[in-house]
Structure formats: structure tokens, C-alpha cells
Amino acid sequence: MITIKKGFTLIELLVVIAIIAILAAILFPVFAQAREKARQASCLSNLKNIGTAVMLYTDDYNQTYPIARYGGMTGAYAYPKCFWTGTLFPYVKDFKVFYCPSWVSTYNPNASDGDQYLLALDGGYAANYNVLGDIDGNCPPKKAARIKSASNVAIFYDAGIYILNDVGILLNGLYNLYLPGTGLAGVAPADGWNPSDEMLSDFKNGRHNEGINLTYADGHAGFEKSATVYGWASLATKNPFKPETW
């Protein structure tokens, strides 16, 4: 007697396909979140390394924080080493430390050393102008002794531009001045800002699972929700972007 093997019916195949689609819809976001968690941890490590570099710098330079931008300086600090990337590179020895793994990377290992300093400025991290200062703005870097609560004052963080303080954050994206996840605080982009799709998503949705990583003035690094950090920028007292408020 010949036995004929029965194959799957169309209905059975459709049921299997539907089950696979449902599982994919459930699991893919989980995988994406896990991948972002790994990037968040890598970013936090970068900012911790930057914090360590800042502490080493202050030890070498009479307890003065490195300056974010020298502007028109010449000689030893001539362009392009006149930005914080050039000031801190001798202490980190790796340009990749200046790149957030969740940001649109401009890293190019084949670029010249001079170009590396500039490319790293687009790595997704900002220096706090209120602490590190800017010679162009007649704002010298602070002495460590002037920071009353160093563990609460932010000096580097995820951002859309390489130098950013509370005033820039509250411009809500104008000229790329923004904190990732500002949209999560219910804020719309500034009128006249024409960001790339990546920047607009960064502004609206945040960098790392609705939050950002920060380096503090004592060298440690941590994570905070974007909506919380955005709220700091308007505080009159105990403002983590303004050391004089502590």
C-alpha cells in the first residue's frame, strides 16, 4: 500500500507566517533596545575616559580646567589644536574616545592628525562653556577650587554640537545647539532650524534609551533621562550647567 505524505495547507502556512511576524514584532524592539544599551555603556566609558583626562589635565595645569575653545590663539595652541579635542588628546591617546557610538560618526582613521582634531568635534559630545570657557567669548576656564559641588556640575555630555551650555540648550536646536531628547520634554525645534533627519531624531527621541550620558567636574560619568537634564537648564539654583549656582 502506497502512503502519500500530506504537505502543509495554505492556511497552515499562513498561520506559521503570522506567528513568525508576531514574534518578530515583539523581539526586534527588544534586540534594538539591547543594542542601544551596549552603545550607551560604550558612550559612558568614553565620557568616563574624558573625565579622567580632565582630572589629569587639572593636575598638570595648576588645578585649572581645560578650555573648550582657544579661538584666535597662535603658537603651541594654534588651530586645529585649539579646541578641547586637541587639549585632551594627549591624555586619551585615541580619537575614538571623542565619538559617541550612537551618533552619526565622522571618524576616519585615515585622516591626518590635524583633521582628526576637527572631525572629533562632530563626535556627538559637548563641553560646558560655563566651566571650560571660550577665549573668543572672554570666558576663561574655571579653577577647580571655584566648583563648589564638582560631583553635580556637568562638564561634558551628549549633544548636537561641540560646545554647549544652558543658554544653548534652551535655544532648542537653533544652529545645532541642542540636548538629545529635548523633544521628550515636550519642546519643539526652534523656528528656522533645518536639521538632518539624524539630528531631528536625536533632538526628539534622545540618544540612549530616552537619556544622555554626562561627565561631571569631579571626573565621574553617569546617565540621566533627557527630560530631566533639559529641566536643569532653567534652574536658578543648583543648576548642573552653572557652577556659580551651587
C-alpha positions as CSV (number, residue, x, y, z in Angstrom):
1,M,0.0,0.0,0.0
2,I,1.4,3.4,-1.0
3,T,1.3,6.1,1.6
4,I,1.0,9.7,0.2
5,K,2.6,12.3,2.5
6,K,0.4,15.2,3.1
7,G,2.1,18.7,2.8
8,F,1.1,21.9,4.6
9,T,-2.1,23.5,3.5
10,L,-2.1,27.2,2.6
11,I,-4.0,28.0,5.8
12,E,-1.3,26.3,7.9
13,L,1.5,28.2,6.1
14,L,-0.3,31.5,6.6
15,V,-0.7,30.7,10.3
16,V,3.0,30.0,10.6
17,I,4.0,33.1,8.8
18,A,1.6,35.2,11.0
19,I,3.2,33.7,14.2
20,I,6.7,34.5,12.9
21,A,5.6,38.1,12.1
22,I,4.2,38.5,15.6
23,L,7.3,37.1,17.2
24,A,9.5,39.4,15.1
25,A,7.4,42.4,16.0
26,I,7.9,41.6,19.7
27,L,11.6,40.7,19.6
28,F,13.0,43.2,17.2
29,P,12.4,46.2,19.5
30,V,13.9,44.2,22.3
31,F,17.0,43.5,20.2
32,A,17.2,47.1,19.2
33,Q,17.0,48.2,22.8
34,A,19.7,45.7,23.9
35,R,22.0,47.0,21.1
36,E,21.4,50.6,22.2
37,K,22.1,49.6,25.8
38,A,25.5,48.3,24.7
39,R,26.2,51.6,22.8
40,Q,25.1,53.5,25.9
41,A,27.6,51.6,28.0
42,S,30.4,52.3,25.4
43,C,29.5,56.0,25.4
44,L,29.5,56.1,29.2
45,S,33.0,54.6,29.1
46,N,34.1,57.3,26.6
47,L,32.9,60.1,28.9
48,K,34.5,58.4,31.9
49,N,37.8,58.4,30.0
50,I,37.3,62.1,29.1
51,G,36.6,62.8,32.8
52,T,39.9,61.0,33.7
53,A,41.7,63.1,31.1
54,V,40.3,66.3,32.6
55,M,41.5,65.3,36.0
56,L,45.0,64.6,34.7
57,Y,44.9,67.9,32.9
58,T,44.0,69.8,36.0
59,D,46.8,68.2,37.9
60,D,49.3,69.4,35.2
61,Y,47.9,72.9,34.9
62,N,47.5,74.2,38.4
63,Q,44.0,72.8,39.1
64,T,42.6,74.7,36.1
65,Y,40.1,73.0,33.8
66,P,41.0,72.7,30.1
67,I,39.5,75.4,27.8
68,A,36.8,74.3,25.3
69,R,38.0,76.7,22.6
70,Y,41.1,78.9,22.3
71,G,39.7,80.8,19.3
72,G,42.4,83.1,17.8
73,M,45.4,81.6,19.7
74,T,48.7,81.0,17.9
75,G,51.8,79.1,18.6
76,A,51.6,75.9,20.7
77,Y,47.8,76.1,20.7
78,A,47.3,77.1,17.0
79,Y,44.4,75.8,15.0
80,P,43.3,73.0,14.9
81,K,44.6,72.0,18.3
82,C,42.8,75.0,19.8
83,F,39.7,73.0,20.7
84,W,39.1,70.7,23.7
85,T,39.7,67.6,21.5
86,G,43.3,68.8,20.9
87,T,43.8,69.8,24.5
88,L,42.7,66.4,25.9
89,F,44.0,64.1,23.2
90,P,47.5,63.7,24.9
91,Y,45.6,62.2,27.9
92,V,43.3,59.8,26.0
93,K,45.7,58.8,23.1
94,D,42.7,57.6,21.0
95,F,40.5,59.9,18.9
96,K,37.6,57.3,19.0
97,V,37.1,58.3,22.7
98,F,35.6,61.5,21.4
99,Y,32.9,59.7,19.3
100,C,29.5,58.7,20.8
101,P,28.8,55.2,19.2
102,S,25.1,56.2,18.9
103,W,25.8,59.4,16.9
104,V,26.4,59.7,13.2
105,S,30.1,59.1,13.2
106,T,32.6,61.2,11.2
107,Y,35.5,59.1,12.4
108,N,38.1,58.5,9.7
109,P,41.2,56.5,10.8
110,N,43.0,57.6,7.6
111,A,42.6,61.3,8.2
112,S,45.6,63.4,9.0
113,D,46.3,64.3,12.7
114,G,45.2,67.9,12.0
115,D,41.9,66.7,10.5
116,Q,41.3,64.2,13.3
117,Y,41.0,67.1,15.9
118,L,38.3,68.7,13.8
119,L,36.4,65.6,12.9
120,A,36.2,64.7,16.5
121,L,34.3,67.9,17.2
122,D,31.4,66.3,15.4
123,G,31.6,63.2,17.5
124,G,28.4,63.9,19.4
125,Y,29.9,65.4,22.7
126,A,29.8,68.9,24.0
127,A,31.9,70.8,26.5
128,N,30.1,73.0,29.0
129,Y,31.1,76.6,28.2
130,N,30.3,77.7,31.7
131,V,33.1,75.6,33.2
132,L,35.6,75.1,30.4
133,G,35.2,78.6,28.8
134,D,36.0,80.1,25.5
135,I,38.7,82.8,24.8
136,D,36.6,84.2,22.0
137,G,33.8,84.9,24.5
138,N,36.2,86.3,27.1
139,C,35.4,83.4,29.4
140,P,38.5,81.7,30.8
141,P,38.2,78.2,32.2
142,K,37.4,77.8,35.8
143,K,39.7,76.8,38.6
144,A,38.7,73.5,40.4
145,A,38.5,75.4,43.7
146,R,35.7,77.5,42.3
147,I,33.5,74.5,41.7
148,K,31.7,74.1,45.0
149,S,29.8,70.8,44.1
150,A,32.0,69.2,41.5
151,S,30.1,65.9,41.6
152,N,26.9,67.7,40.5
153,V,28.3,70.1,37.8
154,A,28.3,68.7,34.2
155,I,31.4,69.4,32.1
156,F,30.8,67.1,29.0
157,Y,27.7,65.4,27.7
158,D,25.9,64.0,24.7
159,A,24.9,66.9,22.5
160,G,24.4,68.2,18.9
161,I,27.4,70.5,18.9
162,Y,30.9,70.5,20.4
163,I,30.4,73.4,22.9
164,L,27.1,73.9,24.7
165,N,25.8,75.5,27.9
166,D,22.4,76.1,29.5
167,V,21.7,79.0,27.2
168,G,22.5,77.0,24.1
169,I,20.3,74.1,25.3
170,L,17.3,76.5,25.7
171,L,17.7,77.7,22.1
172,N,16.0,74.3,21.3
173,G,18.1,73.3,18.3
174,L,18.8,76.6,16.6
175,Y,22.2,76.3,14.9
176,N,22.5,72.7,16.1
177,L,22.6,73.8,19.7
178,Y,20.5,71.1,21.5
179,L,20.4,68.4,24.1
180,P,19.4,65.0,22.7
181,G,15.9,64.1,23.8
182,T,14.7,67.7,24.2
183,G,11.5,66.6,22.4
184,L,10.8,64.2,25.2
185,A,10.4,67.3,27.5
186,G,7.6,68.4,25.2
187,V,9.7,71.0,23.4
188,A,9.5,71.6,19.6
189,P,12.6,72.5,17.4
190,A,13.3,76.2,17.0
191,D,11.9,78.1,14.0
192,G,14.4,78.3,11.2
193,W,16.4,75.3,12.2
194,N,16.9,72.9,9.3
195,P,18.4,69.7,10.8
196,S,19.3,66.5,9.1
197,D,17.0,63.5,9.7
198,E,19.5,62.1,12.2
199,M,19.8,65.3,14.2
200,L,16.0,65.7,14.3
201,S,15.5,62.2,15.6
202,D,18.3,62.8,18.1
203,F,16.6,66.0,19.2
204,K,13.1,64.4,19.5
205,N,13.8,60.9,20.8
206,G,17.1,61.1,22.7
207,R,20.4,59.5,22.3
208,H,20.4,56.5,24.7
209,N,17.0,55.0,25.6
210,E,15.5,58.4,26.3
211,G,18.5,59.7,28.1
212,I,22.1,61.0,27.8
213,N,25.4,60.4,29.4
214,L,27.4,63.1,31.2
215,T,30.8,63.7,32.7
216,Y,30.9,65.7,35.9
217,A,33.5,68.1,37.2
218,D,35.0,65.5,39.6
219,G,35.7,63.2,36.7
220,H,32.9,60.6,37.2
221,A,30.3,59.9,34.5
222,G,26.6,59.0,34.7
223,F,23.3,58.6,32.9
224,E,20.2,60.8,33.2
225,K,16.9,61.0,31.4
226,S,16.8,63.7,28.8
227,A,13.7,65.4,30.1
228,T,15.3,65.7,33.5
229,V,18.5,67.2,32.1
230,Y,16.6,69.6,29.9
231,G,14.8,70.9,33.0
232,W,18.1,71.6,34.7
233,A,19.0,74.3,32.2
234,S,16.4,76.7,33.5
235,L,17.1,76.2,37.2
236,A,18.1,79.4,39.1
237,T,19.8,77.4,41.9
238,K,21.7,74.1,41.9
239,N,21.9,74.2,38.1
240,P,24.3,71.5,36.9
241,F,25.3,73.6,33.9
242,K,26.1,76.7,36.1
243,P,28.7,76.1,38.8
244,E,28.0,79.5,40.4
245,T,24.5,78.4,41.4
246,W,25.7,75.8,43.9
